[in-house]
Each structure stands twice: as structure tokens, then as C-alpha cells.
Amino acid sequence: MAGGCCGGCETPKDKTRDKAWRRALWIALTINGAMFVLEIGAGLSARSAALRADALDFLGDTANYAISLSVAGLALQWRARAALAKGISLVLLACWVLGSTVWMIMAHALPAAGTMGAVGFVALLANMACALLLWRHREGDANRRSVWICSRNDAIGNLAVVAAALGVFGTGTGWPDLIVAAILGCLGLWGGTQIIRHARAELHEDHFAPQ
């Protein structure tokens, strides 16, 4: 998510039809979708803003993989429209994460460090599995490279969640959780706006392109 181009970039038709690439995307999509459900539930039950923010990242990647699979080979206008919808949804979800973080600051909620650490570790394993799965495709076109980079960066984000859990446990306060959540939420907001800007530029170019 943080890279702002996880699976939304244009790819040559012959590349997107590669069976191994599509199979890897389907597996990564399934893993990310399942982790979103797990983390959003754990984040709500454990009152962890960082887990909710990381769940947003999994949802964003799931949408990116789905878009990469569904609109590959279609006209630029359709790909740009799909990316625009993705960007808007990411911005809305990022605003929700930031809003819930502010609410938790005001409520002085203390997250469950044990749940944070356990779920964060599972999320780290999931993203490492996706990164290893996509490793063989990292030298492909821009779309493939961006997916690999996002998976790698997501694993780094999961390390931040685990570190936040340790910080909550060590300090007895919720500030480490809130700080990590704010950072991840801001990254999601930035990534969503970048996607929207790029999609609008592509729609503008396609509208004025010679027929």
C-alpha cells in the first residue's frame, strides 16, 4: 500500500496472461483477504489501532491484486477508473483509521499487547510468504516489481506492529500502538491520494487522446 502502485500499473498483455504470475496473484490475494478479516477482528477486540491500520494495508493489497487480475488487458480508461475507485476507498479507510486513533487517544484505551504481538507475528509470516511467492516475478515489468516491493514493505510494517506490541507491554501505555497506527494511517492516506492523482491524469490523457 505504501508504494501507492501495488498491482495498479499498466502491463503488457502477454505478461499479464502468464499463468504462473496469475496463480501467484491469486494466492497472494487469498492470503491478504484472510489476514484482513483476522486483523480487523483482532484489532477491534484487542482495542488496537495499529492492528486496524495494518488490516487496512491488507485490504488495500487485496484490492490491488484483484484489480491487477480483473482489468489486465482492458483499455486504459477502465484500468484508470478501477484505480480511481481503489484510491478513493483507501483514502476513506485511512480516514477511518486516523479517526479511530484519535478516539482511542481521547478514551485512553489500553490495547491488549499479547493479542497485538501474536496477530502481528502471524501477519508478518503471511507477508513474508507473499514476498517469497512473488520473489521470482520481481524482475518483470513495472506491475510485477511494484507488487513485490509492496509485499516487502508490508513485512516491514508488520515488524512495526510487533514492535508496538512490545512497546505497549513494556511501557504499560497505549502510545506505541497509537503512534504506529497514525504512521500507517498517514501512509495509507498518502498512497490513496497518489493513486487518485495518477488515475485522474490517465483518464484526462485518455479523454484527449486522438481517436
KOLPA-937110 format. One record per atom (N, C-alpha, C): y, x, z; residue in three letters. Coordinates in steps of 0.02 Angstrom, whole numbers, plus 50000, padded with zeros to 5 digits. Layout:
YXZALA;...
***
This chain:
499405004150000MET;500005000050000MET;500625004350000MET;500605009650038ALA;501205013550048ALA;501455016549983ALA;501005018049936GLY;501215020949873GLY;501565015949828GLY;501495009449840GLY;501845004449801GLY;501545003349732GLY;500965006249716CYS;500675005549649CYS;499925005749653CYS;499625002549702CYS;498905002849713CYS;498544998249665CYS;498385000649606GLY;498004996649559GLY;498424992249515GLY;499104992849518GLY;499514988449479GLY;499784991649416GLY;499604998049403CYS;499885001549346CYS;499495000049282CYS;499815001149225GLU;499504999749160GLU;498965004849145GLU;498415002649117THR;497865007149099THR;497635005649028THR;497385010648993PRO;497105009448926PRO;496505004748931PRO;496425000748878LYS;495904995648879LYS;495204998748886LYS;495105004448854ASP;494435007448857ASP;494285010048927ASP;494785012048964LYS;494675014549032LYS;494505008749080LYS;494875003349073THR;494784997849121THR;494114994349111THR;493804995349054ARG;493154992149041ARG;492574996449065ARG;492725002249091ASP;492195006649115ASP;491815003249172ASP;491165002749165LYS;490764999049214LYS;490765002349283LYS;490725008849285ALA;490715012349349ALA;491375011249386ALA;491925011349350TRP;492585010249379TRP;492645003149407TRP;492434998349367ARG;492464991449390ARG;492014990249451ARG;491424993249450ARG;490964992549507ARG;491274995449570ARG;491595001249563ALA;491925004349621ALA;492484999949647ALA;492864996949602LEU;493404992549623LEU;493134986349659LEU;492594983549633TRP;492304977649666TRP;492074979249737TRP;491754984949745ILE;491514986949812ILE;492114988049858ILE;492624991649834ALA;493214992949874ALA;493574986349892ALA;493594981749844LEU;493904975249857LEU;493544971549912LEU;492884971549910THR;492484968149961THR;492584971150030THR;492584977850033ILE;492684981250097ILE;493374979650126ILE;493884980050084ASN;494564978750108ASN;494664971550129ASN;494364966850092GLY;494424959850111GLY;494094958450177GLY;493504961350188ALA;493154960350251ALA;493534963450309ALA;493824969350298MET;494204972650351MET;494844968950367MET;495144965650318PHE;495734961650333PHE;495564956050382PHE;495014952550368VAL;494804947050412VAL;494654949750482VAL;494304955450486LEU;494134958350551LEU;494754960550589LEU;495204964050555GLU;495794966750590GLU;496304961550609GLU;496404956550567ILE;496894951450585ILE;496644947450645ILE;495994946250648GLY;495704942750706GLY;495744946950768GLY;495584953450762ALA;495614957950819ALA;496334959050841ALA;496794959450794GLY;497494960450811GLY;497774954650850GLY;497574948550832LEU;497804942650868LEU;497494942250938LEU;496844943550942SER;496504943051007SER;496704948651054SER;496824954651027ALA;497004960451069ALA;497754961051078ALA;498134956651047ARG;498874956751050ARG;499144963551027ARG;498844966050972SER;499044972550945SER;499444971650881SER;500074973750882ALA;500484973450823ALA;500254978550770ALA;500004984350793ALA;499774989450746ALA;499174987150706ALA;498704983550739LEU;498124980950704LEU;498334975650653LEU;498814971550671ARG;499054966550623ARG;499374969850563ARG;499764975150576ALA;500094978750521ALA;499574982050476ALA;499064984950506ASP;498534988150467ASP;498134982950427ASP;498054977050457ALA;497724971550421ALA;498124969750359ALA;498794969850364LEU;499224968650307LEU;499084973650251LEU;498964979850270ASP;498814985050221ASP;498164983650185ASP;497654981450223PHE;497014979650192PHE;497094973750144PHE;497494968850164LEU;497604963050120LEU;497964965150057LEU;498464969550064GLY;498824971950006GLY;498374975649957GLY;497924979849984ASP;497464983549941ASP;496964978749908ASP;496744973649945THR;496294968749915THR;496614965349855THR;497244963449864ALA;497614960349809ALA;497704965149751ALA;497844971449767ASN;497934976449714ASN;497294977349673ASN;496724977949707TYR;496094978849671TYR;495934972549629TYR;496064966749658ALA;495934960549621ALA;496364960049559ALA;496994961849565ILE;497444961649507ILE;497234966649455ILE;497044972549478SER;496814977649431SER;496214975349390SER;495774971549423LEU;495174968949389LEU;495334962949344LEU;495774958549367SER;495874952149333SER;496344952449273SER;496844956949276VAL;497344956949222VAL;497284963149177VAL;496784967349191ALA;496684973149148ALA;496564971049077ALA;496934973949031GLY;496854972448960GLY;497274966648936GLY;497594963048982LEU;498034957548961LEU;498714960148940LEU;499134955748915ALA;499804957648893ALA;500224960048952ALA;500714964248937LEU;501144967048989LEU;501474961549030LEU;501684956148999GLN;502034950849034GLN;501604947849089GLN;500964946849075TRP;500514943949125TRP;500384948849183TRP;500314955249167ARG;500214960249219ARG;500834960749263ARG;501424960449232ALA;502044960849270ALA;502134954749315ALA;501964948849290ARG;502014942749331ARG;501544943149392ARG;500934945649380ALA;500464946349435ALA;500724951349487ALA;501004956849463ALA;501284961849508ALA;501874959049547ALA;502284954849514LEU;502854951749548LEU;502624947349605LEU;502104943249592ALA;501834938949645ALA;501554943149702ALA;501224948649685LYS;500944953149736LYS;501504956149779LYS;502034958349746GLY;502594961349783GLY;502924956449830GLY;503024950349807ILE;503334945149850ILE;502904943749910ILE;502244943149899SER;501794941749955SER;501794947450006SER;501824953649982LEU;501834959450027LEU;502474959550069LEU;503034957850037VAL;503674957550074VAL;503644952250128VAL;503384946350112LEU;503334940950161LEU;502884942950219LEU;502314945950204LEU;501854948050257LEU;502154953650299LEU;502524958250268ALA;502844963550305ALA;503374960750352ALA;503744955750329CYS;504244952550372CYS;503904949150431CYS;503314946150419TRP;502944943050474TRP;502724948250525TRP;502484953950502VAL;502274959250547VAL;502864961750589VAL;503434962850556LEU;504024965350592LEU;504274960050641LEU;504264953750620GLY;504474948350665GLY;504034947750725GLY;503374948250715SER;502904947850771SER;502974953850817SER;503154959650788THR;503264965550829THR;503864964650874THR;504404961950847VAL;504994960450888VAL;504834955550943VAL;504434950350926TRP;504244945350976TRP;503844948551033TRP;503394953251015MET;502984956451066MET;503404961051110MET;503924964051081ILE;504384968051121ILE;504724963751174ILE;504944957851152MET;505294953351198MET;504814950451250MET;504184949451230ALA;503684946451276ALA;503364951651322ALA;503504958151309HIS;503204963551349HIS;502444963051350HIS;502154961451292ALA;501424960751288ALA;501094967651287ALA;500554968351324LEU;500174974651326LEU;499524973651288LEU;499444977251232PRO;498834976451192PRO;498224979351226PRO;497644977151204ALA;497014979751230ALA;496844986251194ALA;496924991751229ALA;496834998351198ALA;496114999351173ALA;495624996851210GLY;494924997651190GLY;494784994351123GLY;495014988251115THR;494914984651052THR;495284988150995THR;495904990351009MET;496294993950959MET;495915000050934MET;495665004150981GLY;495325010250962GLY;494685008950924GLY;494295004150946ALA;493655002650913ALA;493755000050843ALA;494194995050835VAL;494314992150770VAL;494674997150724VAL;495135001050753GLY;495465006150713GLY;494985011350687GLY;494485013050727PHE;493985017950705PHE;493545015050649PHE;493365008650656VAL;492975005350603VAL;493385005050538VAL;494035003550545ALA;494475003450486ALA;494525010250454ALA;494545015450494LEU;494565022250468LEU;493935023750428LEU;493345021850454LEU;492725022850418LEU;492715018950352LEU;492985012850353ALA;493005008750293ALA;493435011950239ALA;494025014450258ASN;494455017550209ASN;494185024250185ASN;493845027850229MET;493535034050207MET;492975032650157MET;492605027150168ALA;492085025250121ALA;492385023550053ALA;492945019950053CYS;493285018249990CYS;493545024549956CYS;493825029049995ALA;494085035249966ALA;493525039349934ALA;492955039849967LEU;492395043549939LEU;492125040049877LEU;492125033349879LEU;491885029449822LEU;492325030649760LEU;492975031149771LEU;493445031949716LEU;493595039149699LEU;493305043849735TRP;493425050949725TRP;493285053149653TRP;492745050749625ARG;492555052949558ARG;493035050349505ARG;493445045349522HIS;493905042549474HIS;494625044949484HIS;494725049749528ARG;495405051749546ARG;495765055349490ARG;495385058249442GLU;495695062049388GLU;495805057849325GLU;495725051249331GLY;495805046949273GLY;496545045549258GLY;496675039549231ASP;497365037749214ASP;497765036249277ASP;498395034249267ALA;498845033149324ALA;498585027849371ALA;498265022649343ASN;497995017249385ASN;497455019949432ASN;497005023949404ARG;496455026649445ARG;496725031549498ARG;497185035649479ARG;497465040349527ARG;497825036749584ARG;498185031349567SER;498565027749618SER;498095024349668SER;497535021649643VAL;497045018549688VAL;496755023649735VAL;496585029449709TRP;496315034749752TRP;496825037049804TRP;497455037949783ILE;497975040149829ILE;498075035049885ILE;498075028649866CYS;498165023349916CYS;497595023349967CYS;496985024249944SER;496415024449990SER;496465030350037SER;496685035950011ARG;496775041950053ARG;497325040750105ARG;497885037950083ASN;498445036850129ASN;498275031450181ASN;497865026550162ASP;497665021350210ASP;497265024450266ASP;496835029250250ALA;496455032650303ALA;496915036150352ALA;497465039050326ILE;497955042250370ILE;498285036950415ILE;498425031050387GLY;498705025650427GLY;498235023350482GLY;497585023250468ASN;497095021450519ASN;497085026450576ASN;497185032850560LEU;497225037850613LEU;497825036450659LEU;498365033950629ALA;498955032150669ALA;498795026450717ALA;498395021650694VAL;498205015950737VAL;497775018450795VAL;497295022850780VAL;496875025650834VAL;497305029550883VAL;497785033450856ALA;498235037250900ALA;498655032550943ALA;498855026850914ALA;499235021850953ALA;498815019051010ALA;498175017950996ALA;497725015451048ALA;497675020451105ALA;497615026851088LEU;497585031951139LEU;498245032251178LEU;498805031251142GLY;499445031251175GLY;499525025451223GLY;499285019551203VAL;499315013751248VAL;498895014951310VAL;498295017851299PHE;497845019251356PHE;498155024451402PHE;498465029551373GLY;498725035051414GLY;499365033351451GLY;499795029351419THR;500445027851449THR;500445021251488THR;499965016851473GLY;499955010351506GLY;500505005751482GLY;500815007451425THR;501335003251395THR;501145001451323THR;501494996651295GLY;501354994551227GLY;501774997951175GLY;502195002651195TRP;502655005751147TRP;502315009651091TRP;501785013451104PRO;501445016751047PRO;501205011850995PRO;500935006251017ASP;500695001050970ASP;501274998150931ASP;501834996750963LEU;502404993750931LEU;502734998550881LEU;502765004950900ILE;503065009850855ILE;502665010550791ILE;501995011050797VAL;501575011650738VAL;501625005350695VAL;501634999550728ALA;501694993250691ALA;502344992950652ALA;502894995150683ALA;503534995050650ALA;503544999650589ALA;503245005450597ILE;503215010150541ILE;502805007250483ILE;502205004550498LEU;501785001650446LEU;502114995550414LEU;502464991450455GLY;502804985750428GLY;503364987750381GLY;503744992850399CYS;504284995250356CYS;504014998150291CYS;503445001650296LEU;503135004350235LEU;502904998750189LEU;502634993350219GLY;502434987650179GLY;503024984250146GLY;503584983750182LEU;504184980750154LEU;504454985050097LEU;504454991550107TRP;504694996050054TRP;504244995749993TRP;503584995850005GLY;503114995549948GLY;503184989049909GLY;503264983449945GLY;503334976949912GLY;503964976649869GLY;504524979249895THR;505144979149857THR;505104983649796THR;504744989249803GLN;504654993749745GLN;504244990249690GLN;503734986649710ILE;503314983049662ILE;503724977649627ILE;504124973949666ILE;504534968649637ILE;505034971649587ILE;505354977049605ARG;505844980249560ARG;505514982549496ARG;504934985649502HIS;504584988149442HIS;504354982349398HIS;504094976949429ALA;503854971249391ALA;504424967749354ALA;504994967049388ARG;505574963849356ARG;505824968049297ARG;505804974749304ALA;506014979049249ALA;505544978249190ALA;504884977749203GLU;504414976849148GLU;504504970049114GLU;504634964849153LEU;504754958249124LEU;505384958349081LEU;505894961849104HIS;506514962349066HIS;506404966049001HIS;506034971649005GLU;505894975548944GLU;505474971548895GLU;504984967848921ASP;504544964048877ASP;504934958248844ASP;505414955448881HIS;505804949748854HIS;506234951948795HIS;506514958048800PHE;506954960348748PHE;506614964948698PHE;505954965648705ALA;505584969848657ALA;505554966248589ALA;505584970048534PRO;505544966948468PRO;504874963748456PRO;504884957748429GLN;504274953948417GLN;503964955748349GLN;
***
